């Protein structure tokens, strides 16, 4: 990475020697006639995080960033000009039938030993970073009753059990009026089931059902799961009430208190860092995402993999155009094929919906300097670091192996977070350049800003300022180690993220490609 800077002078970052564009660093951008230290002079104003042409780019010639082609010039682009989305023709998506497969597998990184955190051991072998009572639903019909009960549980019961962090309702809009046996219906069903098994819920949740819905309680919680203890009460059906709403609330509260007594006996214990299951995501991305925050996450990801942990990166939408860089890193051809299969499913999904991949990027992404999904993808996958990719987890599936894992999800922040929780995530990290108050109720969310300006403007929402990389005040390695230690502190309960302190959380959103009946 080449940072052209002198104090108070126009500055840009060029990521690869082959790049013919660079990203402007200065707050507020640079004006017409600005002269960079290497002699480049702007011919128009270029906003912060947007691209400036380093050379004359003829019509039809490739525009390169990250050493890769992000587009082709639709007209000549003069040296020193602002390179805009409207000036580029987006490249075609890489064909899936000719991708490299496990032909550039990185060497195994040197083990990183001796790192631990304080977590909660579960009966199924997983470890939680929080001790939460989870109550899941089988159908949307019970949501109002459960939310009323949870409000009372939080006020009346939780204070009696100080070792329990919170109570969370896992509500959703699935369960009835759906073709339960239709193709792809397994995705929302296993998502609901695996959300209830999240390590931060002790590996098992309570269930509130209506009684007549298609998705029955046994399918949600215990079907085919030998690790779940059926000896404790775990289910209440509203249709079993004889006297109405008041009884429903009292029955749910009584069920909850039985479980709260059990959870309150749990204590943190020292566990190896290998028990961490980290989910990584980005939202409100900008052109700095692939320069500062995501590379720092990638470095920290390598550290966690060296420590034996599980690290998940996601978002099919933001992997598809850079997938050729990932299949080559797959541990073996089976992992490469599984990754390709998820991309093929995504292509078919877009085709069925008569949609085009150019729908991503968002207006905010574009204001942040990202021209198209190709450029966004190249910056997004940097979160995966440099380790071999050890496995692929389908949507709603539970991760069963350690290492670097691709967890197949849409790019929607809320659906992605839900599916990573279903996979078993016990800690989340989220990078943003434009800013978002995103949070999750079931796991701590570490928020990392790509720009110092955002970190300073939102000091009580952003946990880590990765913008220091762009200004030369810290290196990617510095931020990577800082994140690594911060993860362990948050996992141990020694630190609370801002989202956790404010109790910010978004709704669980199921990915449901099954038809409605």
N, C-alpha and C positions, 0 to 999 in steps of 0.2 A: 504494500500500500504506500503510495507516494502522497505526502501531505505538503502542498505548496503553501507556505505561510511565513509571514513576518508580522510581528506585533502590529495590530491595527491595519494591516495591509489586506487586500483581497486574497482569499484563500480558497483552494479547491483540493479535493481528494481524488486521485486517480488510482484505481484498484489493481490494474494490470498493465504491464508495459504495452500490450496490444490494444488497449482501449484508445479510442479516438474521441471520447467524451469524458468529462469529469464532473463531480458534484460540488457545487458552491457551498462553502461552510459558513460564511459570515451571516450573523443575525441580520435579517432584513435584506439579505442578498447583496448584490453589487450593482452599481449604476453603469450606464453607458460610459465608455471610455476608461473603465477601471483597468489598471495594469497589474497583473500578477507578477510575482518575483521572477518567473521564467520568461517574461516579456510578452505573454499573451495579453491582448487588449480586447475588452468586450465591445461589441458593436451595438449592443442594446442592453437594457437592464436584464439581469438574470436573478430570479428569486433564490432565497436559501433553499437548499436541498434539490434544486433543479440542475439540469445538465447544461454545461457549456461545451461547445465544439472546440476541440484542441487543434484541429486542422480543418482545411476545406474538405467537405465531404461531397463528392459529386452525386448527381441524381442516380439512383439505382444501386449505389454502393452501400455496403453494410455499416451499421452503427454498432459499435462494440462497447460493452461494459462487462465487468468481471471476466474479460478475455473472451466473451461469448457474443454472438450476434443477437441483439435485442430488436432489430428492425432494419429496414432498408429505406434510404432517403427517397421520398417522393419527389423532391426537387433539390437543387443544390443547397447545401447548408454551409454558409461561410464560417470561417474560423472566427471564434470569439462570439458567436451568436447563441441565443437561447434555443436549445433543442427541445421542441415541443412534441407532444403526442400526435398532433395533426400532421406532423412532417414525416411520420414513419409508417411504413407498411409492415404489419406484424408478420413474422415468419410462420410457416406452417408448423403444427405440432410434430414432434419427432415420431416417426412411424414405429409402432410397437413391435412389429415383426422383425425388426433388424437392430434391436438394441443390444449393446454389449452386455454380457451376462457373466458376472463373477470373474472377469478377466483382469481386474486391477484391485484385488483384495488387499487392503492395508495389512501390514504386519501387526500382530497382536501387541498392544501397548504394554509397557512395563507395569506390573501390578502396583497399586497404591494401597498400602496396608496401614492399619493402625487407626483409621478414622471411624468414629462412632457417632451415634445420636441417642437420645433418650426417647424410647417409643413404647407403645402398648402391644404386647404379644397377644395374638389371637389364637383361638383353638384350631383354626384351619392352617396355621403356620405363617400367616401374613402378619405384618406389623403396622399399626396405626400411628399417625403423627398427632391425632386428636382422639378424644374419647367422647363420641357423640351418640346419642340415642336417635336412631333413624326409624321413621314410620313410613312405610311405603303403601301405595294404593294399587288396586287392581283395575280401577275404572274412574273416570273423571267425575262420576255422579257423587262420589263421597268427599270430594275436595273441600267443599264448604264446611262440612261437619268437622273434618280432620283439622282444617286450619283454625277453626274455633277452639277445638280441643288443645291444639299445640300452643295457642296463645295462653290458655289457662295453665297448661303444664309448665310453660316457661316462667309464668308469674308465681304460681302456687307451689309447684313441686321442685323445680330445679334448685332453688335456694337451700333445700334440705339435703342436697347431694352435691357438695362442692367439688368433688372430683370428676364430675361430668361436665364437659365443656358446653354442650348445647343440645337442643332437640331439633330435628330437621324433618319436615314433611316432604317426602319424595312424591310429589303430585305430577300428574301428566294427563294428556287428553286421549289416551288409548284405552282399550279394554272392551268396548262394546260397539256395535254397529260397524264391525270390521270383518273382513274375510280372514278368520283366524288361521286357516290352513292354506291361504294363498301363497304363491311364490313370494319370497322376501319377507313374509310376515314374521319369520323367525328373528329378523333384525330387531324390531321394537320389543318383542317378547324377551329375547335374551338380554337386551339392554336393561329392561326393568328388573329382571332377575339378578343381573350382575351388579346393578346399582345397589341393590339391597345387601350385596355381599362385600361392599367396599370396606377395606381395612379400617377406615376411620369410624365405621359404625360397629366395630367389634366383629366384623365378618358376617353379621346377620342383623336383620331389621325386624321390627314388628310389621304386621300386615293388617290394614283395614280394607274390607271389601264391602260391596253391596250385597251380593249373594246370587244374582241372576245373570251376571255379565258373562260374556264368552271367555274372557281371560280369568280363569279361576285361581284362587289363592295358592293352591298347591303348585301350579305352573310358575307362579311368580317367585316363590321362596324356596321350596324344598324338593321339587320334583327331580329325582335322580342325583341328589346332592348328599352323599353320606357324611359330609363333614359338619352338617348342621345338627345341633342338639334339639330334638323334638320333645324333650321332657319338660321344657318350660312353656308356659302359655305364649302363643305368638300371633294369634289371629282373632279378630273380632269382625263379625258380619252385621252390618246395620239392620238388615232385614230380620234379624233375630230379636230385635228390640220389641218389647211388649207395651211400652208406655211412651215411646216417642223420643224427641230430640234430647231432653234432659238426661234420660237414661243412656242414650248413645254417648254423650259426653262423659258421663260418670264411668261407663264401662271402658272407654278408651283411656281415661286417666288412671283407672285402676290397673289396666294392663301395662300402661307406661310406668307406673310406680314400681311394679314388680321387676321390670327390667332395669329401671334406674337404680334400685338397690344393688343389683348385680354389677352394673357398670361402675358404681361408686366404690366398689372394693378393689378396682383395678388401680395399679400404680405403674408409672413409667419405669423402665429398666434400660440399662445400657445394651444397645444392639449394634452390630456392625453397620457401616454405611451401605453395605450391600442390600439392606432391607428397604432402602428408599426406592420408591417408584415415582419418578418425576415425569410429569407431562409438560411439554413445551408448546407454546402457541404464540402467534402474533396477531394483532388487530389494530386497526387504525394505523397501518404501516405507512412509511414514507421511504424516500431514497436513502435515508440514514440507517434504516433497519438492517440492511445488508453490510453496513460499514462499521457500526458500533455495537448495538445490542445483540443482534443475532450471532455475530462472530464470538462475542463474549460468552453467550450461551453455549456455542459450539465448543469452546475451550473448556468450559465447566462440564459439559457433557462428556468430553473425553476423560476428565478427571473422575467423574462418577463411574463411567464404564471401567476405568482402571481399578476403582474401588469395589467392583463387583455389583454395582447397582443396576437398576433397570431405568432406561431413559427412553421416553416415547416422543417422537415428532410426528406430525400429522398433516392433514389438509390436502386431500387428493387434488383439489383445484390448484394449489400452489406448489405441487410437486410435478404435475403432468408435463409441463414444458421443460423441466430440467431433469426428467426421470433418467435420461441417458447417463447423467453424472452419478446416479445412485445405483442403478442395476450393476454397474461395473464394480461397485464397492460391496455388493452383496456377498455374504459369507460363503455361499455356494449357489449353484444354479437353481436349487429348489426355492431359496429365498428370493432370487431374482425373478423367477417365474411367478411367485406369489405377488410380488410387487407389480409386475406387468399385468397380472390378472385384475388387480384392483384398479389400475389405470384403464384397462379395457372396459370394466364395469362402468367406470365414470364416463367414458366416451359414449357408451350405449345409453347411459342415463341422460346425458345431454341430448342425444339424438331423439330419444323417446319424448323429451319435453320440448323439442324443436328449439333448443337453446344453443348458444354459441359460447365458447370459452372466453370470448372477448368481453362478455358481460362483467367479468372481473378484470380490471380493477374498479374500485368504487370512486365516486367523486372526490372523497377525501384523500384516497391514495394518489389521485392525479394532482390534487393541490399540493401534495407532499413530494411531487417530483417523479412519481412512477408513471411511465408512459403506457405500459401494457402488462399483461399477465406474464409475459416472458421475463421481463425485467423483474417483476415482483417475485416470480418463482426462484430466480437465481439468488435473490437476497433472502428468501424464506428458507431455502434448504441449508443455508450456512449454519442454522441452528444444530444441524446433525453432526457438526464437528468433523473429525477425520477418521473415526473408528469404522471398522467393518460393520455392515448392517446385519444383525444377527437373526432377525425374524420379522414377520408381518402378522398383525392382528386385524381381523376383519371388524366391521362396525358392530359394536355391542359385545364383542368377544372379550373374554378375560385373558390377560397376558399370563403365560405360564413359564416364561423363560426370562433370564436376565440378559443384560447387554443393551445394545442400541436397537430399538424396535420401531418399525413404522406402524402406527395405529391409524388405519384407514378411516377418515372422517371427511365430511364436507368442510368448507372453509368457514362457514358460519361459526362465530365465536361460541355461541351458546350450545349448538349441536356438538361441536368439537369438544367442548368442556364436558358435556354430558357423556359422550362416548369414551373419553379418557377416564372419567370416574368409573364407568362400567368396566373398563379394562383393569381397574385396580389402583389407579393413581392415588397416592396419599399426599402429594405435594405438587403444586402447579406453579409455573412461571410464565408470565405473559409480557411480551414486549410491545411497545406502542410508540409511534412518532407523533400522531395527531392527538392522542389522548383518549381514554375511555375509563369510566368508573367500574368496568367489568369486575365481577367477583363470583365466588362459588361458596355455597353454604357448607359443603361437605369436605372441603379441603382448603388449606391456606393458599392464597394466590400472591406470589411475589411479582410486583409490577416494576418493569424496567423501562425507562425512557430512553429513546434513541438520541434525544437532543437535550442539552442542558437547559435551554429555554423552557421546555415543557416541565422538566424537573423543578425548576425554580418557580414556575407559575402555578404548579400543582404540588406544593411541598407536602401536603397531607393526603396525597393519593399515590405518589410515586415513591417506591422503596429504594431503587438503585438508579443513579444517573450514569448511563453509559455514554452520554454525550461528551464526557471527558476524553474519550478516545479520539473524537474528531478534532478536539482542540489541543491534543498532544499532552494533556495533563495526566493521562494514564494510558497504559498499553492494553491490548486485548488480553494478554496474559494476566496483567494486574487485575482487570475486571473479572476474568474467569475465576481466578483464585478467590476474589472477594465474594463472588456469587456462590462458589462451592461452600465456603465457610458459612455464608448467610443461610443457605439451604439447611445445613446441619443445625444451625441455631434455631431456625423457624420450626424445623421438624421436631426439635427437642422441647419446644414451648418456651425456650429462653427469650425469643423475640416474637412479636406479633406483627404481621404485615398491616399496612394501613387499611386494606380492604377488610381484614379480619377485625380490626379495632372498630371500624365503622359498621360492621356487619352488613357489608354490601354483598348482595348476591343476586344473580340472575336465575330465572326459572329454568328447571330442567326441560330440555326440548328433545323429544325423541325423533330420530330419523326413521320415517315410516314410508317406505316406497310401496307398501301393499295397498291394494284398492279398497275403497269403501263399499260395503254392501247396501 
